Amino acid sequence: MSTHEVVNQVPPLVGHSTAADPALREGVEREGAGWALPEIDDLGRLSGTEAAIEWGRLAERVPPRLHTHDRYGNRVDEVEYVPAYHQLMRTAVEHGLHGAPWADDRPGAHVARAAKFYTWRVDAGHGCPISMTYAVVPALRANPELAARFEPLLTNEVYDLGLRDPETKGGLIAGMSMTEKQGGSDVRANTTTATRQSDGTYVLRGHKWFTSAPMSDLFLTLAQTPAGVTCFLVPRVLPGGAPNAMRFMRLKDKLGNRSNASSEIEYDAAVGWLVGEEGRGVRTIVEMVNMTRLDCVIGSAAGMRAGVTAAAHHARHRSAFGELLIDQPAMRNVLADLQVESEAATTAMLRLAGANDRAVRGDEAEAGLRRIALAVTKYYVCKRAPAMVNEALECLGGNGYIEDFDLARTYREMPLLSIWEGSGSVAALDALRAIAREPHTLELLFAEAERACGADARFDDAVDRLKKELTSADDIELRARRVVEQMALVFQGAQLLRHAPAAVADAFCASRLGRDWGGAFGTLPPGLDLGPILERTATGFPG
């Protein structure tokens, strides 16, 4: 029947490379990881294959299942995943997205890892344990003996499935178990207790509200000792092979991130090892938080780029009212606006990845810049991502709202990254506290901005407005989000003016800084050169 003929539908976005993003490639070269581009390209091509896309779809569609007991009634506390999830994990580990950069002395190793994390975006859920494994390593170094035992396994590019004595495995995955139901981000309110034993270990008792990836081999957790909140490493399986006393209560029924199991657990006299000093648990995990916050920015930028890619692909194949969508002025404005937002996030992310790489190698100035710029970028980029991906989804019309087209899954992932490691107000206030405790970090941020001053009057005006906002301490917490948003925009603008094509930087300054912009995407002012911006949406497309 003629009604069964399919016309004017967009071909599947398969066979493309997620590593072809020009902002990504330029940033990787600029931040000292150009040597890794062949590896990034390999992963980018794999990410665009039908097989990898199917792994991500299956891992999401068939979420993990909790088994508290076996068929005989014995307590097992295990989570079952579909094989596709393990294939995703294996790919990530074998490409070094987990702890591998900590064992790599090459300058740019952490930038290369950030680019791979950005590129391998077929499923966000498995990225959670990958990110936690990356972040655990620097915190674990607060206990050199534990680091010597486990760091080689946390950095080894081997995905060794199964619950066994961690020191008998070829590679390890790590998780975190910090927050509790009565405290949330206020981890000092945690009530889990840790009691020292004669052999130097600690016995933990308490209820953790969020423990992601509960089948990991090791967990960093916080518990109260007489000295205060303290950090511990808790193995899933004890030396010798006996299970540790971690009881799974339930898995969370989440909005997104469904391929990753997030659980509530109880420590029922679980054994843990001290990491850092008693009473200084929050200080011990600060470096871990820096790493996971960076991954929140990377994940948000990756989702934004996925949104632009899907929208631009659709617009190049779908006709309406007699012409392709990509040729219609209103759609061109929307796509260019989305690309500017995506490119600002990606360029800022790569600058932060470079600062992180240099900070872990001992560059104190870069560590200071990372401290403040990461806090403000985490707040702003993670806030922008859901709205931006929503607009990209809308470009597909009704198809965007259908699960078969994948963008709905990307959209559901975006709010998590704004919540994880400090939701909006926590992130904004943390940035202001960083300035109060370490005023030199603000000086470093303005020094970064000054490198771009003089290139655009609208940027210069934005820098001046920000300085005025920061001169008054009155109502500073009330103005926290406003101030931090301005800091993030100045940081992004500085990167684009120095490194992006002129058309992209001009559009950013006109809209985000010059305020010639509406309340929705697709409201860029007339007079901008949209052609070069739109060209950057299409790189890597099949054919």
C-alpha positions in Angstrom: 0.0 0.0 0.0 1.2 3.5 -0.7 0.7 4.5 2.9 3.4 2.1 3.9 6.0 3.8 1.8 8.5 5.6 4.0 9.6 9.0 2.7 11.2 12.1 4.2 12.5 10.2 7.2 16.1 10.8 8.4 18.6 7.9 7.9 20.1 6.5 11.1 23.0 8.4 12.5 25.4 5.4 12.3 28.9 5.1 11.0 30.0 8.5 12.1 32.9 9.4 14.4 32.3 11.2 17.7 36.0 12.2 17.7 35.5 14.4 14.6 34.3 17.3 16.6 36.6 20.2 15.7 36.5 21.9 19.1 37.6 18.6 20.7 40.4 18.0 18.3 41.7 21.6 18.5 41.6 21.5 22.2 43.4 18.2 22.5 46.3 19.5 20.4 46.4 22.8 22.3 46.4 21.1 25.8 49.3 18.8 25.0 47.7 15.5 24.1 48.0 15.6 20.3 49.9 12.3 20.6 46.7 10.6 21.7 44.6 11.6 18.6 45.0 8.1 16.9 43.6 6.4 20.1 40.8 9.0 20.4 39.9 8.4 16.7 39.8 4.7 17.3 37.3 5.1 20.1 35.4 7.8 18.2 34.8 5.4 15.3 33.8 2.6 17.6 31.3 4.9 19.4 29.6 5.6 16.1 29.1 1.9 15.1 25.8 0.2 15.2 27.2 -2.4 17.6 28.3 0.1 20.2 25.1 2.0 19.9 23.2 -1.2 20.5 25.3 -2.0 23.6 24.2 1.3 25.0 20.6 0.8 24.1 20.4 -2.7 25.7 22.2 -1.6 28.9 19.6 1.1 29.3 16.6 -1.0 28.3 17.4 -3.9 30.5 18.4 -2.3 33.8 20.4 -4.0 36.6 18.6 -6.4 38.9 19.2 -6.8 42.6 19.5 -10.3 44.1 19.7 -10.1 47.9 19.5 -13.9 48.4 20.2 -17.0 46.4 17.6 -19.7 45.8 18.5 -21.5 49.0 18.0 -18.4 51.2 21.7 -17.5 51.6 22.5 -13.8 51.6 24.4 -12.9 48.4 23.9 -9.1 47.8 24.7 -9.2 44.1 23.5 -7.0 41.2 23.0 -8.7 37.8 23.8 -6.7 34.6 23.1 -7.6 31.0 26.2 -8.6 28.9 26.0 -5.3 27.0 26.9 -3.4 30.1 30.0 -5.5 30.7 31.0 -4.9 27.0 30.7 -1.1 27.6 32.8 -1.4 30.8 35.4 -3.6 29.1 35.8 -1.1 26.3 36.1 1.9 28.6 38.7 0.1 30.8 40.8 -1.2 27.9 40.9 2.3 26.4 42.1 3.8 29.7 39.1 5.8 30.6 39.3 4.7 34.3 42.5 5.1 36.4 45.0 4.6 33.6 46.3 8.2 33.4 47.7 8.0 36.9 50.2 5.4 35.7 51.0 7.4 32.5 53.9 9.9 32.8 53.3 11.5 29.5 52.3 15.2 29.6 48.7 15.4 28.5 47.7 11.9 29.7 44.8 13.4 31.7 43.7 15.5 28.7 43.7 12.4 26.5 41.6 10.6 29.1 39.1 13.5 29.2 38.8 13.4 25.4 38.2 9.7 25.4 35.6 10.0 28.1 33.9 12.7 26.0 34.1 10.6 22.9 32.8 7.3 24.3 29.3 8.5 24.9 27.1 5.6 23.8 25.9 5.1 27.4 26.3 7.4 30.4 25.5 4.9 33.1 28.6 2.8 32.9 30.6 6.1 33.0 29.8 6.4 36.7 32.0 3.6 37.9 34.6 4.5 35.3 34.7 8.1 36.7 34.8 6.9 40.3 37.7 4.7 39.6 39.6 7.6 38.1 38.8 9.8 41.1 39.6 7.3 43.8 43.3 7.1 43.0 44.5 10.5 44.2 42.4 10.2 47.4 43.8 6.8 48.1 47.3 8.2 48.0 46.6 9.7 51.5 47.4 6.1 52.7 50.7 5.1 50.9 50.4 1.5 51.9 46.9 1.1 50.4 48.0 3.0 47.3 50.9 0.6 46.8 48.6 -2.4 47.1 45.7 -1.2 45.0 46.8 1.6 42.6 48.4 -0.7 40.1 45.2 -2.7 39.8 43.0 0.5 39.6 45.2 1.8 36.7 45.6 -1.5 34.9 43.7 -1.7 31.6 42.0 -5.0 32.4 38.3 -5.4 33.2 38.2 -8.4 35.5 34.6 -9.3 36.2 33.5 -11.1 39.4 33.6 -10.8 43.1 36.9 -12.1 44.5 39.7 -11.0 46.8 40.7 -7.7 45.1 44.4 -8.5 45.2 43.9 -11.7 43.2 42.3 -9.8 40.3 43.9 -8.4 37.1 42.1 -5.0 37.4 39.8 -3.2 39.8 36.8 -0.9 39.7 36.1 1.5 42.5 33.0 3.2 43.9 32.0 5.8 46.4 29.6 5.6 49.3 29.4 9.1 50.9 25.9 10.5 51.4 23.2 9.5 53.9 19.5 10.2 53.9 19.6 12.7 56.7 22.5 14.7 55.3 22.9 14.5 51.5 25.6 17.0 50.5 26.2 17.8 54.1 28.4 14.8 54.7 29.4 16.0 58.1 25.9 15.1 59.2 26.5 11.4 58.4 25.8 9.0 61.3 27.7 5.9 60.1 30.2 5.0 62.8 33.7 3.4 62.5 35.3 1.7 65.4 39.0 0.9 65.4 40.0 -2.7 66.0 43.2 -4.1 67.5 44.6 -5.1 64.1 44.3 -1.5 62.8 41.2 -2.1 60.7 37.8 -0.4 61.5 34.3 -1.8 61.8 31.7 0.3 60.1 28.0 0.4 60.9 25.4 2.6 59.1 23.1 3.2 56.2 24.2 4.9 53.0 21.6 6.6 50.9 23.5 6.5 47.6 26.1 3.9 46.7 26.5 3.8 42.9 27.9 0.7 41.1 27.6 -1.6 44.2 29.4 -4.4 42.4 32.6 -2.5 42.4 35.7 -4.0 44.1 36.5 -1.1 46.5 34.6 1.8 47.9 35.7 5.1 49.4 33.3 5.9 52.2 32.9 8.4 55.1 32.1 7.5 58.7 32.3 9.1 62.1 35.1 8.4 64.5 35.7 10.1 67.9 37.8 12.6 65.9 35.1 13.4 63.4 34.2 12.5 59.8 36.9 10.1 58.5 37.6 8.5 55.1 37.8 4.7 54.7 38.4 2.2 51.9 35.9 -0.7 52.1 36.5 -3.8 50.0 33.6 -5.6 48.6 35.4 -8.9 49.2 37.8 -9.2 52.1 41.4 -10.6 51.8 41.0 -14.3 51.7 37.8 -14.3 49.7 35.0 -13.8 52.4 32.3 -11.2 51.5 32.4 -8.0 53.4 29.3 -7.1 55.4 27.7 -4.8 53.0 23.9 -5.4 52.8 22.0 -4.1 49.7 18.6 -2.7 50.7 17.3 -1.7 47.3 18.3 -0.2 43.9 17.1 3.3 43.2 14.4 3.8 40.5 16.0 6.7 38.7 14.9 9.2 36.0 18.0 8.4 33.9 21.3 6.7 34.2 19.4 3.5 34.3 22.1 1.2 33.1 24.1 2.0 36.3 22.9 0.5 39.6 22.6 3.0 42.4 21.8 1.4 45.7 21.0 1.9 49.3 23.3 -0.2 51.5 23.9 -1.0 55.2 27.3 -1.6 56.7 26.6 -4.4 59.1 30.0 -4.5 60.8 31.8 -4.1 57.5 35.6 -3.9 57.6 37.3 -0.8 56.3 40.8 0.6 56.1 41.7 4.2 57.2 42.5 6.6 54.4 44.2 9.8 55.6 43.8 11.0 59.2 40.9 10.5 61.5 38.6 13.5 61.5 39.9 14.8 58.2 37.7 12.8 55.9 36.3 15.7 54.0 39.8 17.1 53.3 40.9 13.7 52.2 38.2 13.4 49.5 38.7 17.0 48.1 41.0 15.8 45.3 38.5 13.1 44.5 35.7 15.7 44.2 37.8 17.7 41.8 38.1 14.7 39.5 34.4 13.8 39.6 33.4 17.4 39.1 35.6 17.5 36.0 33.9 14.4 34.7 30.5 16.1 35.3 31.6 18.9 33.0 33.0 16.4 30.5 29.8 14.4 30.5 27.6 17.5 30.1 29.7 18.7 27.2 29.5 15.3 25.6 25.7 15.2 25.9 25.5 18.7 24.5 27.6 17.7 21.5 25.5 14.6 21.0 22.4 16.9 21.0 23.9 19.2 18.3 25.0 16.2 16.2 21.6 14.6 16.3 19.8 17.9 15.5 22.1 18.9 12.7 21.9 15.4 11.1 18.1 15.6 11.2 18.0 19.1 9.7 20.2 18.0 6.8 17.8 15.3 5.8 14.3 16.4 6.8 12.2 18.6 4.5 9.4 20.8 5.6 7.4 23.5 3.7 9.3 22.7 0.5 12.9 22.8 1.6 15.4 21.2 3.9 15.3 22.3 7.5 19.0 23.2 7.4 18.2 25.9 4.8 15.5 27.6 6.8 16.6 30.7 8.7 14.8 29.9 11.9 16.3 26.4 12.1 19.8 27.8 11.2 19.5 30.2 14.1 18.6 27.4 16.5 21.4 25.1 15.3 24.0 27.8 15.3 23.0 28.8 18.8 23.2 25.2 20.0 26.7 24.8 18.4 27.9 28.0 20.2 26.7 26.6 23.5 28.2 23.2 22.9 31.5 24.7 21.7 31.8 27.0 24.7 31.3 24.0 27.0 33.8 21.8 25.2 36.5 24.4 24.9 36.2 25.3 28.6 36.2 21.6 29.5 39.5 21.0 27.6 41.1 24.0 29.2 40.1 22.5 32.6 41.5 19.1 31.5 44.8 20.8 30.7 44.8 22.6 34.0 44.1 19.3 35.7 46.9 17.6 33.9 49.4 20.2 34.9 48.1 20.5 38.4 48.6 16.8 39.1 52.2 17.3 37.9 52.8 20.0 40.5 51.9 23.2 38.8 50.4 25.3 41.6 49.1 28.1 39.4 47.2 25.6 37.3 45.9 23.9 40.4 44.6 27.2 41.7 42.9 28.0 38.4 41.4 24.6 38.3 40.0 25.1 41.8 37.9 28.1 40.9 37.3 27.6 37.2 36.2 24.0 37.7 33.7 25.1 40.4 32.1 27.8 38.3 32.1 25.7 35.1 30.6 22.7 36.8 27.8 24.9 38.0 27.1 26.6 34.7 27.7 23.9 32.1 25.8 21.3 34.0 22.9 23.7 34.4 22.9 24.5 30.7 23.0 21.0 29.4 19.4 19.9 30.1 18.0 23.0 28.5 20.3 22.7 25.5 19.6 19.0 24.9 15.9 19.6 25.2 16.1 22.2 22.4 18.1 19.7 20.3 15.5 17.1 21.0 12.8 19.5 19.8 14.6 19.9 16.5 13.6 16.3 15.8 9.9 17.1 16.5 7.9 14.1 17.7 10.6 11.7 16.8 12.9 13.3 19.4 10.4 12.3 22.1 10.5 8.7 21.0 12.9 6.3 22.8 14.0 4.7 19.5 15.8 7.9 18.5 18.3 7.8 21.5 18.2 11.6 22.2 15.5 11.0 24.8 18.0 8.9 26.7 20.6 11.6 26.4 18.1 14.2 27.7 17.3 12.1 30.8 21.0 11.8 31.6 21.7 15.6 31.7 20.0 16.6 35.1 22.1 14.0 37.0 25.4 15.8 36.2 24.0 19.0 37.7 23.1 17.1 40.9 26.1 14.9 41.2 29.0 16.3 43.3 27.0 19.2 44.5 23.7 20.5 43.0 23.4 24.1 41.8 23.5 26.1 45.1 26.1 23.8 46.6 28.4 24.3 43.6 27.8 28.1 43.4 28.4 28.6 47.2 31.5 26.3 47.0 33.0 28.7 44.3 32.4 31.7 46.6 34.0 29.9 49.5 37.0 29.0 47.4 37.5 32.7 46.7 37.1 33.6 50.4 39.6 30.9 51.5 42.0 31.3 48.6 41.7 34.8 47.2 44.6 34.1 44.8 42.3 31.8 42.8 40.2 34.7 41.8 43.3 36.6 40.7 44.2 33.5 38.5 40.7 33.5 37.0 41.0 37.2 36.0 44.6 36.6 34.7 43.0 34.0 32.4 40.4 36.5 31.3 43.0 39.2 30.7 44.7 37.1 28.1 41.6 37.7 26.0 41.0 41.3 26.9 41.1 43.8 24.0 39.8 41.3 21.5 36.1 42.2 21.9 34.5 45.2 23.7 31.6 43.1 24.9 33.9 40.7 26.6 35.8 43.6 28.2 32.5 45.0 29.5 31.6 41.6 30.9 34.9 41.4 32.8 34.3 44.9 34.3 30.7 43.9 35.3 32.0 40.8 37.0 34.6 42.8 39.0 31.9 45.2 40.2 29.7 42.2 41.3 32.6 40.9 43.3 33.5 44.2 45.0 30.6 44.0 47.4 30.2 41.3 50.0 26.6 42.4 50.7 24.1 39.6 50.0 26.8 37.6 48.3 25.1 34.3 49.1 21.8 35.6 47.7 23.6 36.6 44.5 25.7 33.4 44.4 24.2 31.9 41.3 24.3 35.2 39.4 27.9 35.9 40.3 29.1 32.3 39.5 27.2 32.3 36.2 29.0 35.5 35.2 32.4 34.0 36.2 31.6 30.9 34.0 30.7 33.0 31.0 33.8 35.1 31.3 35.9 31.9 31.5 34.2 30.5 28.5 34.4 33.8 26.6 38.1 34.0 27.2 38.7 30.5 25.8 36.6 31.1 22.7 38.1 34.5 21.9 41.6 33.0 22.1 40.9 29.7 20.4 37.6 29.4 18.5 36.9 30.6 15.0 35.9 34.2 14.8 32.3 33.5 13.9 31.8 31.3 17.0 33.5 33.8 19.4 31.5 36.7 17.8 28.2 34.9 18.3 29.0 34.0 21.9 30.0 37.6 22.8 27.0 39.1 21.1 24.5 36.8 22.8 25.9 35.6 26.1 28.0 38.6 27.0 26.5 41.4 24.9 23.0 40.3 26.0 21.5 40.6 22.5 19.8 37.3 23.0 16.3 36.0 23.9 15.2 33.6 26.6 15.3 30.5 24.3 17.8 29.0 22.0 17.5 30.2 18.4 17.4 33.9 19.3 20.9 35.0 18.1 20.8 38.5 16.7 20.9 39.4 13.0 24.2 40.2 11.4 26.2 37.1 12.6 28.0 34.8 10.2 26.2 31.6 10.8 27.7 29.6 7.9 31.1 28.7 9.6 29.3 27.9 12.8 26.9 25.5 11.1 29.8 23.8 9.3 31.2 22.7 12.6 28.0 20.8 13.5 28.5 18.4 10.6 32.0 17.0 10.9 32.2 13.3 11.2 28.8 12.6 9.6 28.5 9.4 7.6 29.1 9.9 3.9 
